[in-house]
Amino acid sequence: MKPYFFDTYAVATSEFGYSMGIDAKEGLEKAREGIAAKLGAESGEIVFTSGATESSNTALKGVASALKEKKGKHIIVSKIEDFPVLNTAKALTKQGFEVTFLEVDAEGLADLGKLEKTITEETILVSIQHGNQEIGTVQDLKAISEICEEKDVLLHTDATHSFTRLPLDVKKLPVDLVTLSAHTIHGPRGIGALYIRKDTPINKFMDGGFQEFNRRAGVENIPGAVGFAKAAELVTPEETRHLEAMRDRVIDRALSDIPKVTLNGSLEKRLPQNANLTFHYVEGESITLHMDMRGFAVSTGSACFSRSLEASHVIMGIGGDHERAHGSVRFSFGRYNRMEDADAAIDAISEVVARLREISPLMEK
């Protein structure tokens, strides 16, 4: 990224522009080609954005704007989507759109039977994520895309947490829009992308210039795009298998070494870097703070760690209650973790949970 900060720092220009701008444009297009190759897409189908939030907003609002007069105003999203999709869908209801929040089962898998029955002639878009941001459940995109294709409905998927970690080839899957972000694969923050299949009806989300094939207004973040492409290039199958091994070690040891623990999400259909567990009778925020003091960064679905002051909508969406959501802890594994880190984390959390349960009124009850 450094050359595009300090040397080739111009705005991307056409082939008839000045040399520094042309060089910047070449760097941008090379990055676009790199991201496209990872999806099996054409480079012209990749639009760089500021991140997953903008990508999902563009997908939902852009399609809604393009098709509301031509086809209808009905959209389907799963109940456990990440906030960029969930809250964008809710915002569209204030503009007269009808949104169906699709049920999921106890593992977080979308109900395909209900999906098929819920699609009507007015349905313009289905948005179901590839891998869940909190509990790690991976959806059956092939089955979902086949239903949407048969019903002639556009499909958007948020692949923020699955891109490069799981197979996703848009040549083989009839997915129309895909949200991507760099920060989940050790890339820079503030850069993402939206895959838009050729000829997909979609309007611009922001007005302004004609950048990104006139799909997104605003000067491109060229260092970010270059960094995103490099981050995607650096992900290897060996690294992903290493993440899976650490994930499995934490899940196996937590379920065997610590009493009263529930795995959240699917055991089999799961992101390689995610383990989410509920430690019953203790508060997740207490666990998080105690783990932080021991040098471990984990997160929780507790309302105390949410600005909305609401318990995790994902845990609630899979049939959990407030107690289960408040005791949930997510472990996310990355390139720089080792197996000894996974073991040390379970050793630490075993001690933390035992001590917290000694003073827990829930445990006494």
N, C-alpha and C positions, 0 to 999 in steps of 0.2 A: 504493500500500500504506500510505502514512503515516497517513491518517485511521483505519485499522483498528488501528494501533499506539497512537496517541495520543488519539484522540477516541472512536471507536466500538470500544472495546477489550473489550466484554463478550463473554461466551459466547453463542453463538446460542441464542435461545429461540423458543418458539412464538408465534403471534399473540396469545396471551393473557398473554404475559410483560411485562416492563418495556421501556420504549421503546428503551433502548440495545441491549438484547438483540435486539429486533425488527429494529432497523436493521442489526445485525451479521448476522442471519439473511438479511435482504434482500441484503446484499452477497455472502454465501456463495452464495445461490441464483442471483444474477445471474452469478457466476463459473461456476457449474455449467452454466448455459445456454450460456455462451460456449464452454466446452470441448465440450459436446454438439454444438453447431452445427458445429464443425470436423470432427466425425466423422459427421455426419448421424444422430446418435442423439437419443433423448429425454433430457431432463435427469434424469429419475428413474433412468436407466441408468448415470449417472456417480457413482462413489463416490470421494471424495477420500481419499488415503492420504499416508504420509510420503515416498513416492518409489517408484521402479521396483522396488526390492527387496521392499517390502511388497506392492505390487500383484501381482507374480509369485508370491510366497509365498501370498497370498490365493487367487489363481486356481487354482494347482495343489493346494494343501492343502485348499482349500474344496471343490473338485469331488471330490477323492479321498475326503474325509470323507462327502460327500453321496451318492456313488454306489457306494461299495465293497460295500455290502450289497445294493443294488438291481440292479447290473449286473455289476461286476467290478473287478479291481484291476490292470489293464494300462494303462500310459501310454507314449506315444511322444514323444520330444523329439529334436531334431537334435543332432549331436555338437558343433556350434560355437555353441550358445546362450551367452548371457552368464551369469555366475555365479549370479544370482538364480534362473534357471530350472534351470540345470545342477545346482547344488548342492541345490536343493529336491527335484529328482527323485531325486538320490542319497540324500537323507535319507529319502524315502518308501520306498526299497528296504528300509530298516531296520525299516519298519513292515509289511513283508510285501507291498509292491506290486512288481509286475514292471515294469521300465522298459526299453524298447528305445531305444537311442541310434542314431538314424537316420543312415545314411551320407550324405555330400555329395560332389559331384564336385570336380575340381581347381580350379574357380572358387568353390566354396562353395555351390553350388545343391543343394537337397535332391533326393534320388533319388525321384521321384514314383512310379515303378514299384514300388520297394521299399516305399514308404509304403503303397500300396494293398494289397500282399501281406502287410504286417506287421499291418494292422488285423484284429482278431479280434472275436468276439462278446463277449469280456471287456474290450475296449478302451473306456475311458471318456473319454480326453482325448488330443488331439494338441497339442503346443506347438512351434511353429516361428516364429522371429522374422521380422519384416518386413524390417529392414535390419540387417546384422551390425555390431556395435560396433567391430570391429577392422579387418576387411578391406573393409567397406562393401558387400558383396554383397546385392542386393535379391532376395528370393524371389518366386516367382510365387504370390501369395496367392490369386488367383482359382482357379487349378488346384487348389491345396491345399484350399481351402474347398469346392470342388465334390466332391472325393473324400470329405472328411469328412461333407459333407451327405448324399451318396449312401449312405455306410456308417453314418449315424446316430450319429456320434461328435462330441463337442464339440471346438471348435478355439479355442485361445488363441494370440495372437501378441504378441510384445514389440515395440511400435512406439516405443520410447524414442528411437531415433535417426532415425526417419522421420516422426514426427508433425509435421504442417504442412509438411514438406519434400516429401512425396510424397502423391499422392491415396490416401485411405483413407476410403471411405464404407460404413458398416456397413449401409446400406439396400440397397446393391448387392452386398455380399459377405456370405455367411452365416458371419461370424466371431462367436463367442459371447463371447469375453473379449479385451480389449485392454489391455496395460500402457502407461501414459504417464508421462512425467516432465517437469518444467519446466526442469531445469537445462541440457538440451541445446538449448534455444531461447532462451537468455539470460534465463530466468526464475529465480526464487529457488530455492535448494537446500532440501531438506527437505519438498517438496510434490510429489505425483504424483497419479495417478488410475487407477482400474480401470474400464473399460467392462464392464458385465455385461448382456448381452442379457436382456430381459424373460423371465421364467419359466425362466431357466437354473438348474439345481439346484446350489446352492453353500451351504456352511455358513460361519459367521463364523470368521475366523482367530484373533481375539482376543476374549476374554470381557470384559465390562464393561457399559457403558451401551448405549443404543439409538440412537446417532448414525448418520448416513448410511444411513437407511432400515433400520436394524438390520443393516446389512452390515458395519459397522466400528465397534468400540467406541473411545471416546476423544474428548476435546474437539477440535473441528475447528481447524485452522490457517487461520483466516480471512484474515489478511494474505497468507499464502502462496497460498491459493486465488485471491484477487483478483489477485495478481501473476502467477500461472500463466495466468489467463485473458487478462490484458493482454499478456503475452509472446506468447501464441498469436495474439492480434489483430494484433500488430505485424509478424509474419512476412508478407512479401509475395512474390509470384511473381518480381518483379524481383530481390529479394535472393537468392532461391534460384538464379536463373540466373547471378547474379554469383558465387555459391559454385561452381557448376559450371564456370564459365570459369576460375577460379583452380585448381580441382582438375585440369582438363584441361591447363592450362599446366604444372603441376608434373609430371604424369605424362608428358606429351610431352617436356619438356626433360630429365627424368631418364633416360628411355629412350634419348634421342638423344645427350645430352651426356656421360653417364657410362657407362663400360663395365661389363659384368657386373652388370646390374640386372634384377631380376624384379618384375613387377607382381603383387601378391597380391590375389586376388578377381577379379570380372568387370569387363571393360573397359566393357561395354555396360550391364549391369544393376547400377548402382552408386549409392550414396548421393551426393547432390550435394556434400556437405561433406567427403568422405573420399578420401584417397589413401594407399595402403599399399604400400611398396616394400621389397624386400630388396636390400641392397648387399652383395654376396658378398665374403667374405674379410676382413670387418671385423666387430667386435662392435657391436651396436645400442646398448649402454649407453655405449660410448665416443663414438659419434656423438651421442647425446643430450646428454651432458655437454659436448662441444665446441660443439654448437649452442646450448646454454644460455648458454655463455660469450659467444656472439656475439649473444645477445638473442632466440633463437628457441626456443619451447617445442614440442617434438615428443616422441612417446612410442615405446616399443619393446616388442616381444614377447619380449625376452630374459628368461631366468630370473632374472638379477641384479636386475631391476626388478619381480619378482613375489615376494610374501611367501611363496608356496607353494614358491619356488625351482624351479619347473617351467617349461619353455619353453612358449610360447603353445599352448594346446590348439586354437586356431583354425588356426594355420599347420600344426600336426601333423595336424589333421583334414582338411585339403585335400590331404594327401599330402606335405607338406613334411617336411624333416628338421630336426635341432637346429641345424645350421649356417644353414639358411634362416630359422628362427625367431629365432636370435640376431642376425642381421643385418637384421631387419625394422624399419622405421621408419614410424610413422603420422603423417601431416599432417592436422590437422583445421582447417577454415576457418570463420570466423565473420563476423558482421556488420561488425566493425570492421577486417577485413583488406582490403587493396587489392591490385591486380594487381602493383604494385611490391614488395609483401611476398612474393608468391609467387616472383617472379623473384629477389629477394634471398635467399630461402631456398634456392633451387636453386644460386645462385652460391656460397653459403656451404657447402652440403653437398658440392658438387663439390670444393671445396678440402679440406674435412675428410676426405672419403673418400680422396682422393689421398694426403694425408699419413699417414693411418692405414694405408693399404695399403703404404706404404714400410717400415713397421716391423712389418707383420703376418706372423707365421710361417705363417699359412694361405696368404697370397699367395705367399710364397717356395716353399712346398710345391707 
